[in-house]
Amino acid sequence: MLKTGQEHLASLRDGRRVYIGGELVDDVTRHPAFRNAAASFAMLYDQKAAPENRDIMSFEEDGEVFSAYFLMPRTQDDLVRRMETHRRIAEWSHGLLGRSPDHVASFVTGLAMMPAMFDLIRPGFGDNMVEYYKYMRANDIFATYTVLPPQGARKPELYERAGLKVPTLRVTDEDEAGVTLNGMKMLGTSAVFSNETWVGNLLPLAPDQLKESITCAVALNAPGVTMWSRKPFERYAVSEFDNPLTWRFDETDSMVIFEDVKVPWGKVFVHDNAEMSRGIYVQSPSHSMGNHQSNIRFLEKLKLLVGLAHKIVETNGVGHIPAVQGVLGQLAAHEATLEAMIQGQIQNFEVVVPGYVNVNRRYMYAALHWCTTMYSGICDTIRELMGGGPFQMPADISVLEDAGMRRMFEEYWSVPGQSAFDRMKLYKLAWDMLGSEFAGRHMQYEKFYAGPGFVVTNYSYLNAPWDDYDGLVDGILDSYDVPKDMKIRKPADG
Ligand SMILES: Cc1cc2nc3c(=O)[nH]c(=O)nc-3n(C[C@H](O)[C@H](O)[C@H](O)COP(=O)(O)OP(=O)(O)OC[C@H]3O[C@@H](n4cnc5c(N)ncnc54)[C@H](O)[C@@H]3O)c2cc1C
């Protein structure tokens, strides 16, 4: 089924417990801290199902229609359909909703392509995985994931004292019905707008961390689940004009706490297996399918950044200067580089699971590394192009309420070919993208959403064809011997 936006909003009015500081939020779809972002997610559902998008963004199986991000790709054309689906979702949200509904759905689809891997963990877990995938796609479920332990969990001796609650999530009990979870996970981006959270571990566990290895799906209104949101920036956006992106696209991040949460066996996929808790993602197409979406999402954001840079230098009257054009050229080259890295993943696709096709993992990890390391530099470059422009603008749009001030503003702030109002509008948008608190969070997000930098780099290390590289060196080394007489030629010998 393809959910409508209204249906998605209705699904969030489900008794979930979301806290902003000490305030318990009544309804995330109506609360001033969240309602516009909730509407943005709803917009994605409506756009996806609109007649002009439906053909490419959905597929039919056994007479039912599902979102294309649940498509298990069997041909290169399927990969193109998935890519275009991610691209349109990212385009409508300018790449600012990192955990849009297609992200975790892609992880789950990649996992469900390998049920046998789960049966090796425990017989029956393969069926659980397939059934969960079918449940998600049949109901167009929006899931976030919480797959990292909180930073406070690093020193077990601090929390394993008797009587203290466990900070990192683990199984504390199990019976015929399922497992009981207690503890906390970071950091559920868009959790408050999601139906479920995928709980697991994207970073390796120690072999004895068996109870932490639990991998399962939990409804975000399940008894015992609470979400503690970080400061929601939407609430502090003074108007759409002043903070046009914060106003609509703060996807939020929340710590998710589980207190005696019961999870039925049918929603458990890994248990008591530290190695496979992480292994399932990298041994299957899951991790590459999910992060292919991240690459595409970043590209749409980069296009917006390049567009902003171009408009800003025009507004500043410096766009004709060759040195400035050189900077714009570098930005445009960055955008084309990433576009090519994404297209290459489809062009040189590979087979991971027989019968299916997969994006090229090495290219995907190269792009992931590129995005993670390039973002702050690109933003810094554009901030430099802005000069002091944002701070020459009045504090907010209320300056235009008074006719006298409005006239003064137009008189002093307009430049040839551009009104003061239009300049202010552009600078407010640019600052929201590059300098606001919302922008600062994006800086952190791009650094960490796929794990810390050293982990992201490690994916490229692990997937590199080192034997091939070594072979090139060996080929040269093997092509000659030590000279028999051990003599070397001297320059004077000619
Ligand atoms: C905005 C945002 C959104 C997020 N959304 C999600 C989400 O939706 N779901 C989810 O599960 N997680 C999410 N995360 C969590 C994210 O995956 C983690 O922040 C990330 O894995 C880093 O872990 P950490 O925060 O514990 O940092 P730490 O592990 O404490 O790292 C701190 C610093 O130390 C460095 N460091 C640590 N260990 C080493 C080492 N061995 N060698 C070299 N350097 C090291 C790190 O590189 C980093 O610079 C999000 C994070 C952010 C910032």
Ligand as a Chemical Component Dictionary entry (heavy atoms), coordinates in Angstrom:
data_LIG
# 
_chem_comp.id                   LIG 
_chem_comp.type                 NON-POLYMER 
_chem_comp.pdbx_formal_charge   0 
_chem_comp.three_letter_code    LIG 
# 
loop_
_chem_comp_atom.comp_id 
_chem_comp_atom.atom_id 
_chem_comp_atom.alt_atom_id 
_chem_comp_atom.type_symbol 
_chem_comp_atom.charge 
_chem_comp_atom.model_Cartn_x 
_chem_comp_atom.model_Cartn_y 
_chem_comp_atom.model_Cartn_z 
_chem_comp_atom.pdbx_ordinal 
LIG C1  C1  C 0 23.065 14.531 14.204 1  
LIG C2  C2  C 0 23.297 13.077 14.448 2  
LIG C3  C3  C 0 22.311 12.167 14.087 3  
LIG C4  C4  C 0 22.494 10.807 14.348 4  
LIG N1  N1  N 0 21.509 9.930  14.010 5  
LIG C5  C5  C 0 21.628 8.627  14.357 6  
LIG C6  C6  C 0 20.566 7.701  14.105 7  
LIG O1  O1  O 0 19.539 8.025  13.502 8  
LIG N2  N2  N 0 20.694 6.434  14.556 9  
LIG C7  C7  C 0 21.818 6.017  15.211 10 
LIG O2  O2  O 0 21.877 4.853  15.602 11 
LIG N3  N3  N 0 22.840 6.862  15.459 12 
LIG C8  C8  C 0 22.762 8.143  15.055 13 
LIG N4  N4  N 0 23.781 9.013  15.317 14 
LIG C9  C9  C 0 24.904 8.510  16.130 15 
LIG C10 C10 C 0 26.167 8.379  15.357 16 
LIG O3  O3  O 0 26.178 7.182  14.654 17 
LIG C11 C11 C 0 27.312 8.484  16.372 18 
LIG O4  O4  O 0 27.341 9.811  16.811 19 
LIG C12 C12 C 0 28.632 8.130  15.760 20 
LIG O5  O5  O 0 28.694 6.754  15.524 21 
LIG C13 C13 C 0 29.797 8.528  16.681 22 
LIG O6  O6  O 0 29.620 7.952  17.918 23 
LIG P1  P1  P 0 29.684 8.844  19.226 24 
LIG O7  O7  O 0 28.768 9.988  19.049 25 
LIG O8  O8  O 0 29.472 7.918  20.376 26 
LIG O9  O9  O 0 31.140 9.443  19.229 27 
LIG P2  P2  P 0 32.431 8.841  19.909 28 
LIG O10 O10 O 0 32.521 7.387  19.547 29 
LIG O11 O11 O 0 32.422 9.210  21.325 30 
LIG O12 O12 O 0 33.575 9.584  19.160 31 
LIG C14 C14 C 0 34.022 10.885 19.533 32 
LIG C15 C15 C 0 35.261 11.188 18.715 33 
LIG O13 O13 O 0 36.307 10.265 19.055 34 
LIG C16 C16 C 0 36.791 9.635  17.871 35 
LIG N5  N5  N 0 37.118 8.246  18.157 36 
LIG C17 C17 C 0 36.455 7.399  18.979 37 
LIG N6  N6  N 0 37.037 6.186  18.980 38 
LIG C18 C18 C 0 38.093 6.256  18.138 39 
LIG C19 C19 C 0 39.072 5.325  17.690 40 
LIG N7  N7  N 0 39.102 4.064  18.142 41 
LIG N8  N8  N 0 39.994 5.739  16.799 42 
LIG C20 C20 C 0 39.989 7.024  16.336 43 
LIG N9  N9  N 0 39.084 7.959  16.735 44 
LIG C21 C21 C 0 38.156 7.573  17.610 45 
LIG C22 C22 C 0 35.616 9.715  16.888 46 
LIG O14 O14 O 0 36.049 9.658  15.528 47 
LIG C23 C23 C 0 35.018 11.061 17.211 48 
LIG O15 O15 O 0 35.709 12.073 16.542 49 
LIG C24 C24 C 0 23.667 10.371 15.006 50 
LIG C25 C25 C 0 24.650 11.287 15.359 51 
LIG C26 C26 C 0 24.474 12.621 15.074 52 
LIG C27 C27 C 0 25.560 13.576 15.468 53 
# 
loop_
_chem_comp_bond.comp_id 
_chem_comp_bond.atom_id_1 
_chem_comp_bond.atom_id_2 
_chem_comp_bond.value_order 
_chem_comp_bond.pdbx_ordinal 
LIG C1  C2  SING 1  
LIG C2  C3  SING 2  
LIG C2  C26 DOUB 3  
LIG C3  C4  DOUB 4  
LIG C4  N1  SING 5  
LIG C4  C24 SING 6  
LIG N1  C5  DOUB 7  
LIG C5  C6  SING 8  
LIG C5  C8  SING 9  
LIG C6  O1  DOUB 10 
LIG C6  N2  SING 11 
LIG N2  C7  SING 12 
LIG C7  O2  DOUB 13 
LIG C7  N3  SING 14 
LIG N3  C8  DOUB 15 
LIG C8  N4  SING 16 
LIG N4  C9  SING 17 
LIG N4  C24 SING 18 
LIG C9  C10 SING 19 
LIG C10 O3  SING 20 
LIG C10 C11 SING 21 
LIG C11 O4  SING 22 
LIG C11 C12 SING 23 
LIG C12 O5  SING 24 
LIG C12 C13 SING 25 
LIG C13 O6  SING 26 
LIG O6  P1  SING 27 
LIG P1  O7  DOUB 28 
LIG P1  O8  SING 29 
LIG P1  O9  SING 30 
LIG O9  P2  SING 31 
LIG P2  O10 DOUB 32 
LIG P2  O11 SING 33 
LIG P2  O12 SING 34 
LIG O12 C14 SING 35 
LIG C14 C15 SING 36 
LIG C15 O13 SING 37 
LIG C15 C23 SING 38 
LIG O13 C16 SING 39 
LIG C16 N5  SING 40 
LIG C16 C22 SING 41 
LIG N5  C17 SING 42 
LIG N5  C21 SING 43 
LIG C17 N6  DOUB 44 
LIG N6  C18 SING 45 
LIG C18 C19 SING 46 
LIG C18 C21 DOUB 47 
LIG C19 N7  SING 48 
LIG C19 N8  DOUB 49 
LIG N8  C20 SING 50 
LIG C20 N9  DOUB 51 
LIG N9  C21 SING 52 
LIG C22 O14 SING 53 
LIG C22 C23 SING 54 
LIG C23 O15 SING 55 
LIG C24 C25 DOUB 56 
LIG C25 C26 SING 57 
LIG C26 C27 SING 58 
# 
